[in-house]
Amino acid sequence: MELTPQQLKAHDGTDPSKPIYVAIRGRIYDVTSGKSFYGPGGSYCVFAGKDASRALAKMSKEESDVVPNLDGLTEKEIGVLDDWEKKFQAKYPIVGTVTSD
């Protein structure tokens, strides 16, 4: 399955009939089983329906960091992102990729 960033947004947990997705490095994970974290009001709800690569690398929940752009990240931040990616791969199914608009 391929989704544009616009289509991915529809999977932010606000529509209970749709699964909740978070993308890392363009890979989309179905995080519906972690609804308490990623659903509305959850501690990581800012990531739902988006590619959260930069925010995860920077350990940030700032809306402006919830983007796929990795430019200018330090090696340490890229390492943090690698760790997040491994956690997601172990815990959530990959359901597709994000295409460019």
FENURSUL-V671199 format. One record per residue. N is the residue number from 1. RES is the residue in three letters. SS is DSSP state (a for helix, b for strand, c for the rest). NEAR is the number of other C-alpha atoms within 10 Angstrom. Layout:
n:N res:RES ss:SS near:NEAR
n:N res:RES ss:SS near:NEAR
This chain:
n:1 res:MET ss:c near:9
n:2 res:GLU ss:b near:15
n:3 res:LEU ss:b near:16
n:4 res:THR ss:b near:12
n:5 res:PRO ss:a near:18
n:6 res:GLN ss:a near:14
n:7 res:GLN ss:a near:14
n:8 res:LEU ss:a near:22
n:9 res:LYS ss:a near:19
n:10 res:ALA ss:c near:17
n:11 res:HIS ss:c near:22
n:12 res:ASP ss:c near:23
n:13 res:GLY ss:c near:23
n:14 res:THR ss:c near:16
n:15 res:ASP ss:c near:12
n:16 res:PRO ss:c near:11
n:17 res:SER ss:c near:8
n:18 res:LYS ss:c near:12
n:19 res:PRO ss:c near:19
n:20 res:ILE ss:c near:29
n:21 res:TYR ss:b near:28
n:22 res:VAL ss:b near:28
n:23 res:ALA ss:b near:28
n:24 res:ILE ss:b near:25
n:25 res:ARG ss:c near:18
n:26 res:GLY ss:c near:20
n:27 res:ARG ss:b near:18
n:28 res:ILE ss:b near:25
n:29 res:TYR ss:b near:24
n:30 res:ASP ss:b near:20
n:31 res:VAL ss:c near:23
n:32 res:THR ss:a near:22
n:33 res:SER ss:a near:13
n:34 res:GLY ss:a near:14
n:35 res:LYS ss:a near:17
n:36 res:SER ss:a near:14
n:37 res:PHE ss:a near:17
n:38 res:TYR ss:a near:23
n:39 res:GLY ss:c near:27
n:40 res:PRO ss:c near:16
n:41 res:GLY ss:c near:12
n:42 res:GLY ss:c near:14
n:43 res:SER ss:c near:12
n:44 res:TYR ss:c near:15
n:45 res:CYS ss:a near:21
n:46 res:VAL ss:a near:21
n:47 res:PHE ss:a near:28
n:48 res:ALA ss:c near:29
n:49 res:GLY ss:c near:26
n:50 res:LYS ss:c near:27
n:51 res:ASP ss:b near:27
n:52 res:ALA ss:c near:25
n:53 res:SER ss:a near:27
n:54 res:ARG ss:a near:24
n:55 res:ALA ss:a near:24
n:56 res:LEU ss:a near:23
n:57 res:ALA ss:a near:24
n:58 res:LYS ss:a near:19
n:59 res:MET ss:c near:14
n:60 res:SER ss:c near:13
n:61 res:LYS ss:c near:17
n:62 res:GLU ss:c near:11
n:63 res:GLU ss:a near:11
n:64 res:SER ss:a near:9
n:65 res:ASP ss:a near:20
n:66 res:VAL ss:c near:20
n:67 res:VAL ss:c near:18
n:68 res:PRO ss:c near:17
n:69 res:ASN ss:c near:14
n:70 res:LEU ss:c near:17
n:71 res:ASP ss:c near:7
n:72 res:GLY ss:c near:8
n:73 res:LEU ss:c near:13
n:74 res:THR ss:c near:12
n:75 res:GLU ss:a near:10
n:76 res:LYS ss:a near:11
n:77 res:GLU ss:a near:18
n:78 res:ILE ss:a near:18
n:79 res:GLY ss:a near:13
n:80 res:VAL ss:a near:15
n:81 res:LEU ss:a near:23
n:82 res:ASP ss:a near:17
n:83 res:ASP ss:a near:14
n:84 res:TRP ss:a near:17
n:85 res:GLU ss:a near:20
n:86 res:LYS ss:a near:10
n:87 res:LYS ss:a near:11
n:88 res:PHE ss:a near:18
n:89 res:GLN ss:a near:12
n:90 res:ALA ss:a near:9
n:91 res:LYS ss:a near:14
n:92 res:TYR ss:c near:17
n:93 res:PRO ss:b near:13
n:94 res:ILE ss:b near:17
n:95 res:VAL ss:b near:13
n:96 res:GLY ss:b near:16
n:97 res:THR ss:b near:19
n:98 res:VAL ss:b near:22
n:99 res:THR ss:b near:15
n:100 res:SER ss:c near:10
n:101 res:ASP ss:c near:8
